[in-house]
Amino acid sequence: VELKEKYLTNHEIRIETHPGHYQELSKNLLKKFPKEIKKIEQRGTELILICQEHKNLLNQLVKVIEDNKEKILELKLVKPSLNQVFINLNIHPD
């Protein structure tokens, strides 16, 4: 647990919406949450948000998505795996 807390601060929020106008949605999310969202990328039909702090972000995120006239089909929070800890240890040793 200590290793995970020390070396992994990023979480992924995976969103699938309809109609899926992700370019406009991404722009609005980055504008609304410039400190919370580190990166946004689209993979297939999902929009992947790389975030450090996700706890207070989820409720606000839903509102922004709905304000963009998108319907949420799926929303998942993906926590870092132990494998990612070892990758980060090899990349960024103390």
ABEGO torsion letter per residue (X at the ends): XAAAAAABABBBBBBBBOAGBAAAAAAAAAAABAAABABBBBBEABBBBBBABAAAAAAAAAAAAAAAGBBBABBBBBBBBAAAAAAAAAABBX
